Amino acid sequence: KALTQEIALVMHLPVSDPKVQELIKRHHEGIEVFYDCPMEMYRGLGQMYLTDPRFTKYYEDIEVGLAQFVSRAIDFYCSNR
């Protein structure tokens, strides 16, 4: 949750900003502690943050608009790896 809150603090930046992308990289690495998560799977996970109300609620409870921001940031991350 602490990392998610850190991401919320940089929502004013473009998803391409190095600070945002470093946090998304850490997010991806955190997922990979539990299971292998190649880029296309990770991109799908980012999309789920918008399509699955449980994920959306988690992010939106931290900051309104965060689910969309994280999803877009993950998409950018995956496209540039």
URWO-V969234 format. One record per residue. N is the residue number from 1. RES is the residue in three letters. PSI is psi in degrees with one decimal (none if undefined). OMEGA is omega in whole degrees, -180 to 180 (999 if undefined). BURIAL is + if it has 9 or more other C-alpha atoms within 8 Angstrom, else -. Layout:
# URWO-V969234
<<N,RES,PSI,OMEGA,BURIAL> <N,RES,PSI,OMEGA,BURIAL>>
This chain:
# URWO-V969234
<<1,LYS,-33.2,180,-> <2,ALA,-40.8,179,-> <3,LEU,-40.7,178,-> <4,THR,-39.0,177,-> <5,GLN,-35.5,175,+> <6,GLU,-41.1,178,+> <7,ILE,-40.9,179,+> <8,ALA,-31.6,-179,+> <9,LEU,-17.5,-180,-> <10,VAL,15.6,-179,+> <11,MET,-19.3,179,+> <12,HIS,-11.2,-180,-> <13,LEU,158.3,173,-> <14,PRO,151.3,-180,-> <15,VAL,-20.7,180,+> <16,SER,-9.2,-178,-> <17,ASP,136.8,-180,-> <18,PRO,-34.3,178,-> <19,LYS,-43.1,179,-> <20,VAL,-46.7,-177,+> <21,GLN,-32.0,175,+> <22,GLU,-40.6,178,-> <23,LEU,-39.0,178,+> <24,ILE,-37.4,175,+> <25,LYS,-44.2,178,+> <26,ARG,-38.5,177,-> <27,HIS,-47.2,179,+> <28,HIS,-44.6,179,+> <29,GLU,-36.1,177,-> <30,GLY,-39.4,176,-> <31,ILE,-42.4,-176,+> <32,GLU,-10.4,172,+> <33,VAL,-32.8,-176,-> <34,PHE,-34.2,180,-> <35,TYR,155.5,176,-> <36,ASP,129.8,-175,-> <37,CYS,82.1,178,+> <38,PRO,166.3,-173,-> <39,MET,-45.6,-178,-> <40,GLU,-35.2,176,-> <41,MET,-41.7,180,-> <42,TYR,-40.1,176,+> <43,ARG,-43.5,178,+> <44,GLY,-38.9,177,-> <45,LEU,-43.4,177,-> <46,GLY,-37.3,178,+> <47,GLN,-34.3,178,+> <48,MET,-26.4,179,+> <49,TYR,-19.8,178,+> <50,LEU,-28.5,-174,+> <51,THR,-19.6,179,-> <52,ASP,114.0,-176,-> <53,PRO,-28.4,180,-> <54,ARG,-44.1,177,-> <55,PHE,-45.1,-179,+> <56,THR,-45.5,-179,+> <57,LYS,-43.7,-180,-> <58,TYR,-50.5,-178,-> <59,TYR,-42.0,-178,+> <60,GLU,-26.8,176,+> <61,ASP,-24.1,178,-> <62,ILE,-46.2,-180,+> <63,GLU,130.2,178,-> <64,VAL,129.5,-180,-> <65,GLY,-4.2,-176,-> <66,LEU,-36.8,180,+> <67,ALA,-45.3,179,+> <68,GLN,-44.1,-179,+> <69,PHE,-47.9,-179,+> <70,VAL,-41.9,179,+> <71,SER,-46.1,179,+> <72,ARG,-39.6,180,+> <73,ALA,-39.8,177,+> <74,ILE,-43.5,179,+> <75,ASP,-44.8,179,+> <76,PHE,-46.2,179,+> <77,TYR,-48.2,-178,+> <78,CYS,-36.3,-179,+> <79,SER,-18.1,-176,-> <80,ASN,19.9,177,-> <81,ARG,none,999,->>
